[in-house]
Amino acid sequence: MDKTSLLLGLAIALFALGLLGVVIRRNVLVMLMCMELMLNGVNLTLVTFSQQAGNMAGAVLVFLIFVVATAEIAMAIPIVLLLVRDKRTLDLAAYGDLKG
């Protein structure tokens, strides 16, 4: 097996593990971490294809994704902490009354 197929296999495994965590777990913080794991699988795919094509476009896009993901987590964690302070639980089902 070549390096590209190994990296793509690892990226698929990361994405699948993150997707499984989002589907199975009901803890909001664990779901956020699993979504980040899925994002890292996509980033690994972008870097792999960028390296295979010999250009830097994928690496630049991954950097942009990291910046956006950092801003997303910086906003999501305080929101989750405020919800936990109000409901006293991290279970996603407890936040059903927040529907707009």
Chimera marker file (.cmm) of the C-alpha trace (Angstrom):
<marker_set name="trace">
<marker id="1" x="0.000" y="0.000" z="0.000" r="1" g="1" b="0" radius="0.5"/>
<marker id="2" x="1.245" y="3.447" z="-0.775" r="1" g="1" b="0" radius="0.5"/>
<marker id="3" x="1.295" y="6.413" z="1.549" r="1" g="1" b="0" radius="0.5"/>
<marker id="4" x="-1.707" y="8.106" z="-0.072" r="1" g="1" b="0" radius="0.5"/>
<marker id="5" x="-4.042" y="5.189" z="0.468" r="1" g="1" b="0" radius="0.5"/>
<marker id="6" x="-2.902" y="4.822" z="4.083" r="1" g="1" b="0" radius="0.5"/>
<marker id="7" x="-3.570" y="8.494" z="4.773" r="1" g="1" b="0" radius="0.5"/>
<marker id="8" x="-6.965" y="8.329" z="3.085" r="1" g="1" b="0" radius="0.5"/>
<marker id="9" x="-7.818" y="5.222" z="5.117" r="1" g="1" b="0" radius="0.5"/>
<marker id="10" x="-6.861" y="7.061" z="8.297" r="1" g="1" b="0" radius="0.5"/>
<marker id="11" x="-8.954" y="10.067" z="7.240" r="1" g="1" b="0" radius="0.5"/>
<marker id="12" x="-11.965" y="7.838" z="6.586" r="1" g="1" b="0" radius="0.5"/>
<marker id="13" x="-11.482" y="6.151" z="9.961" r="1" g="1" b="0" radius="0.5"/>
<marker id="14" x="-11.307" y="9.535" z="11.740" r="1" g="1" b="0" radius="0.5"/>
<marker id="15" x="-14.427" y="10.770" z="9.985" r="1" g="1" b="0" radius="0.5"/>
<marker id="16" x="-16.322" y="7.530" z="10.673" r="1" g="1" b="0" radius="0.5"/>
<marker id="17" x="-15.319" y="7.538" z="14.341" r="1" g="1" b="0" radius="0.5"/>
<marker id="18" x="-16.457" y="11.153" z="14.694" r="1" g="1" b="0" radius="0.5"/>
<marker id="19" x="-19.738" y="10.441" z="12.913" r="1" g="1" b="0" radius="0.5"/>
<marker id="20" x="-20.338" y="7.427" z="15.137" r="1" g="1" b="0" radius="0.5"/>
<marker id="21" x="-19.701" y="9.584" z="18.210" r="1" g="1" b="0" radius="0.5"/>
<marker id="22" x="-22.145" y="12.260" z="17.044" r="1" g="1" b="0" radius="0.5"/>
<marker id="23" x="-24.857" y="9.698" z="16.307" r="1" g="1" b="0" radius="0.5"/>
<marker id="24" x="-24.462" y="7.590" z="19.458" r="1" g="1" b="0" radius="0.5"/>
<marker id="25" x="-23.510" y="10.044" z="22.201" r="1" g="1" b="0" radius="0.5"/>
<marker id="26" x="-25.963" y="12.533" z="23.707" r="1" g="1" b="0" radius="0.5"/>
<marker id="27" x="-23.436" y="14.574" z="25.686" r="1" g="1" b="0" radius="0.5"/>
<marker id="28" x="-23.099" y="18.004" z="24.069" r="1" g="1" b="0" radius="0.5"/>
<marker id="29" x="-19.377" y="18.412" z="24.757" r="1" g="1" b="0" radius="0.5"/>
<marker id="30" x="-18.574" y="14.929" z="23.453" r="1" g="1" b="0" radius="0.5"/>
<marker id="31" x="-20.605" y="15.690" z="20.337" r="1" g="1" b="0" radius="0.5"/>
<marker id="32" x="-18.577" y="18.869" z="19.787" r="1" g="1" b="0" radius="0.5"/>
<marker id="33" x="-15.341" y="16.899" z="20.123" r="1" g="1" b="0" radius="0.5"/>
<marker id="34" x="-16.608" y="14.279" z="17.676" r="1" g="1" b="0" radius="0.5"/>
<marker id="35" x="-17.481" y="16.991" z="15.159" r="1" g="1" b="0" radius="0.5"/>
<marker id="36" x="-13.936" y="18.291" z="15.463" r="1" g="1" b="0" radius="0.5"/>
<marker id="37" x="-12.674" y="14.752" z="14.852" r="1" g="1" b="0" radius="0.5"/>
<marker id="38" x="-14.757" y="14.625" z="11.677" r="1" g="1" b="0" radius="0.5"/>
<marker id="39" x="-13.303" y="17.957" z="10.617" r="1" g="1" b="0" radius="0.5"/>
<marker id="40" x="-9.778" y="16.649" z="11.181" r="1" g="1" b="0" radius="0.5"/>
<marker id="41" x="-10.549" y="13.680" z="8.938" r="1" g="1" b="0" radius="0.5"/>
<marker id="42" x="-11.616" y="16.075" z="6.180" r="1" g="1" b="0" radius="0.5"/>
<marker id="43" x="-8.494" y="18.185" z="6.747" r="1" g="1" b="0" radius="0.5"/>
<marker id="44" x="-6.289" y="15.110" z="6.430" r="1" g="1" b="0" radius="0.5"/>
<marker id="45" x="-7.986" y="14.289" z="3.137" r="1" g="1" b="0" radius="0.5"/>
<marker id="46" x="-7.411" y="17.822" z="1.847" r="1" g="1" b="0" radius="0.5"/>
<marker id="47" x="-3.735" y="17.754" z="2.788" r="1" g="1" b="0" radius="0.5"/>
<marker id="48" x="-3.295" y="14.302" z="1.248" r="1" g="1" b="0" radius="0.5"/>
<marker id="49" x="-4.798" y="15.309" z="-2.082" r="1" g="1" b="0" radius="0.5"/>
<marker id="50" x="-2.914" y="18.600" z="-2.026" r="1" g="1" b="0" radius="0.5"/>
<marker id="51" x="0.369" y="16.781" z="-1.464" r="1" g="1" b="0" radius="0.5"/>
<marker id="52" x="-0.437" y="14.287" z="-4.194" r="1" g="1" b="0" radius="0.5"/>
<marker id="53" x="-1.260" y="17.075" z="-6.677" r="1" g="1" b="0" radius="0.5"/>
<marker id="54" x="1.851" y="19.009" z="-5.711" r="1" g="1" b="0" radius="0.5"/>
<marker id="55" x="0.204" y="22.323" z="-4.880" r="1" g="1" b="0" radius="0.5"/>
<marker id="56" x="-0.370" y="24.266" z="-1.697" r="1" g="1" b="0" radius="0.5"/>
<marker id="57" x="-4.068" y="25.063" z="-2.142" r="1" g="1" b="0" radius="0.5"/>
<marker id="58" x="-5.211" y="22.254" z="0.177" r="1" g="1" b="0" radius="0.5"/>
<marker id="59" x="-2.804" y="23.260" z="2.930" r="1" g="1" b="0" radius="0.5"/>
<marker id="60" x="-3.974" y="26.865" z="2.758" r="1" g="1" b="0" radius="0.5"/>
<marker id="61" x="-7.598" y="25.707" z="2.896" r="1" g="1" b="0" radius="0.5"/>
<marker id="62" x="-6.815" y="23.551" z="5.943" r="1" g="1" b="0" radius="0.5"/>
<marker id="63" x="-5.318" y="26.584" z="7.677" r="1" g="1" b="0" radius="0.5"/>
<marker id="64" x="-8.497" y="28.536" z="6.960" r="1" g="1" b="0" radius="0.5"/>
<marker id="65" x="-10.607" y="25.655" z="8.292" r="1" g="1" b="0" radius="0.5"/>
<marker id="66" x="-8.544" y="25.575" z="11.499" r="1" g="1" b="0" radius="0.5"/>
<marker id="67" x="-9.132" y="29.298" z="12.024" r="1" g="1" b="0" radius="0.5"/>
<marker id="68" x="-12.884" y="28.947" z="11.485" r="1" g="1" b="0" radius="0.5"/>
<marker id="69" x="-13.047" y="25.859" z="13.745" r="1" g="1" b="0" radius="0.5"/>
<marker id="70" x="-11.206" y="27.733" z="16.492" r="1" g="1" b="0" radius="0.5"/>
<marker id="71" x="-13.689" y="30.586" z="16.304" r="1" g="1" b="0" radius="0.5"/>
<marker id="72" x="-16.572" y="28.101" z="16.317" r="1" g="1" b="0" radius="0.5"/>
<marker id="73" x="-15.301" y="26.339" z="19.436" r="1" g="1" b="0" radius="0.5"/>
<marker id="74" x="-14.575" y="29.675" z="21.117" r="1" g="1" b="0" radius="0.5"/>
<marker id="75" x="-18.245" y="30.554" z="20.664" r="1" g="1" b="0" radius="0.5"/>
<marker id="76" x="-19.779" y="27.096" z="21.232" r="1" g="1" b="0" radius="0.5"/>
<marker id="77" x="-18.130" y="26.261" z="24.565" r="1" g="1" b="0" radius="0.5"/>
<marker id="78" x="-19.438" y="29.367" z="26.419" r="1" g="1" b="0" radius="0.5"/>
<marker id="79" x="-22.924" y="28.789" z="24.980" r="1" g="1" b="0" radius="0.5"/>
<marker id="80" x="-22.862" y="25.176" z="26.167" r="1" g="1" b="0" radius="0.5"/>
<marker id="81" x="-21.605" y="26.256" z="29.596" r="1" g="1" b="0" radius="0.5"/>
<marker id="82" x="-24.455" y="28.774" z="29.918" r="1" g="1" b="0" radius="0.5"/>
<marker id="83" x="-26.964" y="26.078" z="28.954" r="1" g="1" b="0" radius="0.5"/>
<marker id="84" x="-25.459" y="23.682" z="31.501" r="1" g="1" b="0" radius="0.5"/>
<marker id="85" x="-25.675" y="26.351" z="34.172" r="1" g="1" b="0" radius="0.5"/>
<marker id="86" x="-29.383" y="26.752" z="33.389" r="1" g="1" b="0" radius="0.5"/>
<marker id="87" x="-30.391" y="23.076" z="32.906" r="1" g="1" b="0" radius="0.5"/>
<marker id="88" x="-27.786" y="21.339" z="35.102" r="1" g="1" b="0" radius="0.5"/>
<marker id="89" x="-27.168" y="18.624" z="32.489" r="1" g="1" b="0" radius="0.5"/>
<marker id="90" x="-25.136" y="17.995" z="29.342" r="1" g="1" b="0" radius="0.5"/>
<marker id="91" x="-27.786" y="15.723" z="27.827" r="1" g="1" b="0" radius="0.5"/>
<marker id="92" x="-28.981" y="16.970" z="24.451" r="1" g="1" b="0" radius="0.5"/>
<marker id="93" x="-32.604" y="15.935" z="25.099" r="1" g="1" b="0" radius="0.5"/>
<marker id="94" x="-32.880" y="18.485" z="27.934" r="1" g="1" b="0" radius="0.5"/>
<marker id="95" x="-32.503" y="21.329" z="25.447" r="1" g="1" b="0" radius="0.5"/>
<marker id="96" x="-35.562" y="20.444" z="23.350" r="1" g="1" b="0" radius="0.5"/>
<marker id="97" x="-37.479" y="23.462" z="24.626" r="1" g="1" b="0" radius="0.5"/>
<marker id="98" x="-34.991" y="25.814" z="22.907" r="1" g="1" b="0" radius="0.5"/>
<marker id="99" x="-36.582" y="25.280" z="19.493" r="1" g="1" b="0" radius="0.5"/>
<marker id="100" x="-37.292" y="28.577" z="17.767" r="1" g="1" b="0" radius="0.5"/>
<link id1="1" id2="2" r="1" g="1" b="0" radius="0.2"/>
<link id1="2" id2="3" r="1" g="1" b="0" radius="0.2"/>
<link id1="3" id2="4" r="1" g="1" b="0" radius="0.2"/>
<link id1="4" id2="5" r="1" g="1" b="0" radius="0.2"/>
<link id1="5" id2="6" r="1" g="1" b="0" radius="0.2"/>
<link id1="6" id2="7" r="1" g="1" b="0" radius="0.2"/>
<link id1="7" id2="8" r="1" g="1" b="0" radius="0.2"/>
<link id1="8" id2="9" r="1" g="1" b="0" radius="0.2"/>
<link id1="9" id2="10" r="1" g="1" b="0" radius="0.2"/>
<link id1="10" id2="11" r="1" g="1" b="0" radius="0.2"/>
<link id1="11" id2="12" r="1" g="1" b="0" radius="0.2"/>
<link id1="12" id2="13" r="1" g="1" b="0" radius="0.2"/>
<link id1="13" id2="14" r="1" g="1" b="0" radius="0.2"/>
<link id1="14" id2="15" r="1" g="1" b="0" radius="0.2"/>
<link id1="15" id2="16" r="1" g="1" b="0" radius="0.2"/>
<link id1="16" id2="17" r="1" g="1" b="0" radius="0.2"/>
<link id1="17" id2="18" r="1" g="1" b="0" radius="0.2"/>
<link id1="18" id2="19" r="1" g="1" b="0" radius="0.2"/>
<link id1="19" id2="20" r="1" g="1" b="0" radius="0.2"/>
<link id1="20" id2="21" r="1" g="1" b="0" radius="0.2"/>
<link id1="21" id2="22" r="1" g="1" b="0" radius="0.2"/>
<link id1="22" id2="23" r="1" g="1" b="0" radius="0.2"/>
<link id1="23" id2="24" r="1" g="1" b="0" radius="0.2"/>
<link id1="24" id2="25" r="1" g="1" b="0" radius="0.2"/>
<link id1="25" id2="26" r="1" g="1" b="0" radius="0.2"/>
<link id1="26" id2="27" r="1" g="1" b="0" radius="0.2"/>
<link id1="27" id2="28" r="1" g="1" b="0" radius="0.2"/>
<link id1="28" id2="29" r="1" g="1" b="0" radius="0.2"/>
<link id1="29" id2="30" r="1" g="1" b="0" radius="0.2"/>
<link id1="30" id2="31" r="1" g="1" b="0" radius="0.2"/>
<link id1="31" id2="32" r="1" g="1" b="0" radius="0.2"/>
<link id1="32" id2="33" r="1" g="1" b="0" radius="0.2"/>
<link id1="33" id2="34" r="1" g="1" b="0" radius="0.2"/>
<link id1="34" id2="35" r="1" g="1" b="0" radius="0.2"/>
<link id1="35" id2="36" r="1" g="1" b="0" radius="0.2"/>
<link id1="36" id2="37" r="1" g="1" b="0" radius="0.2"/>
<link id1="37" id2="38" r="1" g="1" b="0" radius="0.2"/>
<link id1="38" id2="39" r="1" g="1" b="0" radius="0.2"/>
<link id1="39" id2="40" r="1" g="1" b="0" radius="0.2"/>
<link id1="40" id2="41" r="1" g="1" b="0" radius="0.2"/>
<link id1="41" id2="42" r="1" g="1" b="0" radius="0.2"/>
<link id1="42" id2="43" r="1" g="1" b="0" radius="0.2"/>
<link id1="43" id2="44" r="1" g="1" b="0" radius="0.2"/>
<link id1="44" id2="45" r="1" g="1" b="0" radius="0.2"/>
<link id1="45" id2="46" r="1" g="1" b="0" radius="0.2"/>
<link id1="46" id2="47" r="1" g="1" b="0" radius="0.2"/>
<link id1="47" id2="48" r="1" g="1" b="0" radius="0.2"/>
<link id1="48" id2="49" r="1" g="1" b="0" radius="0.2"/>
<link id1="49" id2="50" r="1" g="1" b="0" radius="0.2"/>
<link id1="50" id2="51" r="1" g="1" b="0" radius="0.2"/>
<link id1="51" id2="52" r="1" g="1" b="0" radius="0.2"/>
<link id1="52" id2="53" r="1" g="1" b="0" radius="0.2"/>
<link id1="53" id2="54" r="1" g="1" b="0" radius="0.2"/>
<link id1="54" id2="55" r="1" g="1" b="0" radius="0.2"/>
<link id1="55" id2="56" r="1" g="1" b="0" radius="0.2"/>
<link id1="56" id2="57" r="1" g="1" b="0" radius="0.2"/>
<link id1="57" id2="58" r="1" g="1" b="0" radius="0.2"/>
<link id1="58" id2="59" r="1" g="1" b="0" radius="0.2"/>
<link id1="59" id2="60" r="1" g="1" b="0" radius="0.2"/>
<link id1="60" id2="61" r="1" g="1" b="0" radius="0.2"/>
<link id1="61" id2="62" r="1" g="1" b="0" radius="0.2"/>
<link id1="62" id2="63" r="1" g="1" b="0" radius="0.2"/>
<link id1="63" id2="64" r="1" g="1" b="0" radius="0.2"/>
<link id1="64" id2="65" r="1" g="1" b="0" radius="0.2"/>
<link id1="65" id2="66" r="1" g="1" b="0" radius="0.2"/>
<link id1="66" id2="67" r="1" g="1" b="0" radius="0.2"/>
<link id1="67" id2="68" r="1" g="1" b="0" radius="0.2"/>
<link id1="68" id2="69" r="1" g="1" b="0" radius="0.2"/>
<link id1="69" id2="70" r="1" g="1" b="0" radius="0.2"/>
<link id1="70" id2="71" r="1" g="1" b="0" radius="0.2"/>
<link id1="71" id2="72" r="1" g="1" b="0" radius="0.2"/>
<link id1="72" id2="73" r="1" g="1" b="0" radius="0.2"/>
<link id1="73" id2="74" r="1" g="1" b="0" radius="0.2"/>
<link id1="74" id2="75" r="1" g="1" b="0" radius="0.2"/>
<link id1="75" id2="76" r="1" g="1" b="0" radius="0.2"/>
<link id1="76" id2="77" r="1" g="1" b="0" radius="0.2"/>
<link id1="77" id2="78" r="1" g="1" b="0" radius="0.2"/>
<link id1="78" id2="79" r="1" g="1" b="0" radius="0.2"/>
<link id1="79" id2="80" r="1" g="1" b="0" radius="0.2"/>
<link id1="80" id2="81" r="1" g="1" b="0" radius="0.2"/>
<link id1="81" id2="82" r="1" g="1" b="0" radius="0.2"/>
<link id1="82" id2="83" r="1" g="1" b="0" radius="0.2"/>
<link id1="83" id2="84" r="1" g="1" b="0" radius="0.2"/>
<link id1="84" id2="85" r="1" g="1" b="0" radius="0.2"/>
<link id1="85" id2="86" r="1" g="1" b="0" radius="0.2"/>
<link id1="86" id2="87" r="1" g="1" b="0" radius="0.2"/>
<link id1="87" id2="88" r="1" g="1" b="0" radius="0.2"/>
<link id1="88" id2="89" r="1" g="1" b="0" radius="0.2"/>
<link id1="89" id2="90" r="1" g="1" b="0" radius="0.2"/>
<link id1="90" id2="91" r="1" g="1" b="0" radius="0.2"/>
<link id1="91" id2="92" r="1" g="1" b="0" radius="0.2"/>
<link id1="92" id2="93" r="1" g="1" b="0" radius="0.2"/>
<link id1="93" id2="94" r="1" g="1" b="0" radius="0.2"/>
<link id1="94" id2="95" r="1" g="1" b="0" radius="0.2"/>
<link id1="95" id2="96" r="1" g="1" b="0" radius="0.2"/>
<link id1="96" id2="97" r="1" g="1" b="0" radius="0.2"/>
<link id1="97" id2="98" r="1" g="1" b="0" radius="0.2"/>
<link id1="98" id2="99" r="1" g="1" b="0" radius="0.2"/>
<link id1="99" id2="100" r="1" g="1" b="0" radius="0.2"/>
</marker_set>
